Amino acid sequence: MNRAIQQAIDLEVAARTAYDQFTQFLDFPRFVPVLREAEQIDDTHVRWRAELGDEVVASEWEICEQIPDKRIAWKSVGGARNSGVVTFHRIGDGQSRLMLQVDVDASAPRARVAQAIDEQLVNFKRFVEERGKATGGWRGTILSKDDRV
């Protein structure tokens, strides 16, 4: 059984800037300390390698839905099991709110995972706000299987 962890953070950048930066998966190790490597396989697949203490954990994600400036949803297809969605909301001129929901395996230590996610969101905030702009951006759309014609 999976359990959801929901968190949000307000950013002093436009929603488009936050979204564009979040699409730059290869930059994630710059603000997620446990990540050692990210590899973009294609438009819908990303491989991750993380070090958790003495343990190396690998996983692969499939991007299930991506709507520019709105949302990115994923699910794991290999390795550590999880899924989630991140949404981007305009809250003012040059201000946005990033909302994240991650579904983790019931055996995962929920409090520890929630704390790690909170730290990563703070690191993301610092990273994108200090730059004031994204390192890049992928503007393509990926429709969920339910939305495909």
N, C-alpha and C positions, 0 to 999 in steps of 0.2 A: 504494500500500500504506500502511495506517495503522500507527502505532506507539502503544503505550499508555504513558502516564505515570501512575504510581501514587504517591500520597502520602497521609499521614495526619497528623492533628494532634489532640492531646488538649486538651479544653476544660474550664474550671472552671464549666460550666453544664450543666444537665440536657439529655439528648438531645432532649427535646421543645422546649426553648428554642432549641437550635441548629437543629433542623429548622424550627421556625416562622420563625426569622430568615432561613434560607436560602430560604424560599418568597417572601420579600419582594424580588422581582427589581428593583423600582424603587429600592431602597436600595443595590444593588450599587455604583453609582458612589461611594458614601460610603466604601467600603473597597477598591475596585479602581481605582487611580489613573488607568489609561489609559481607563477607561470614561467617556464624556461623557454618554451618554444610554441609558436603558433604557425600553422601552415595552411594557407588557403588552397584547397585542392581544386575547387571550381566555384562557380557562383553560389552553390548551395551547400558546400561541404567544407568544414574546417577541422583540422586535427590540432589537438592540444597536448602538451606534455608539461606536467606540473611536478614539483617536488614538495611533498608533505612530510616534513621531518626527514627520515631516512628512506622514505618510500617514494618511488617515482610512479606517478599515475598518468595514464594516457587515456584520451577519449577522442571521439569524433562526433561532431554535431552536424545535423542536417538543418539548414535554414528552411523552415516549412512555409513561412510567410514573411514578406518584407514589403512594406508600403512606405515610400520615402516620406520622411519627416513625421511619421505616425507610429509605426510599430515594426518590431522584428521578433519573430517567434522561432524557436528551435526545439529540437529533441535530440537526445543522444542516440547514436546508431552503433556505437562501439565504445567499450571502456566504461568509465564511471557513468552511472545512469542518472540522468536528470532531463528536465525540459523546462521551458520558460518562455516568457514574453517580456519585452521591454517596450514601453510606450513613451512618447515625447509630447509634451503639452506646453503651449505658449501660455505664460502667466503675466507677461508684460513686455514692454519694449526691451529687447536684449535679455530677457529672463525666461526661463523654462523650468519645467518639472519633469524629471525622469522618474518613471514608475516601473518597478521591476517585480515580477513574480517568478519565482523559481520553485519547481516541484522537485523535491529530493526524495530519495529512497527512505522509507521509514526507518531503516537501520542506521542512517546517518545521524550523527550527533547534532540535532536541530539547533541548539543554542550556539554551538561552535560555528556551524555553517552560517547562521544568521549574522553572527559577529563578523565573520570573514567577508560576507557580502557587504555589510555596512562599511567596513574598512575599504573595500574595493571601490564602492561608490564615492566615498570621500576622496580617494586617490584619483578617480576619474574626474571628479569636480575640480580638484586642484590642477590636474593635467590640462584639462580643456580651458579652464579659466585663465591660467597663467599664459597660455598661448593666445587666447582670444579668438582663435580660429582652429579649424580642424586640420589635421595633417593630410587629409584627402577626403574622399567621399564616394560611395557607390550609390548611384541614383536609380538603379534598376528596380523593377518590381517583381516579386515572387508571389504568386497567388497560392493560397492554400488549396489542397486538392478539392475541397468542397466548392471553391469559387471558380475552378477551371471549367471552361466550356468544352 
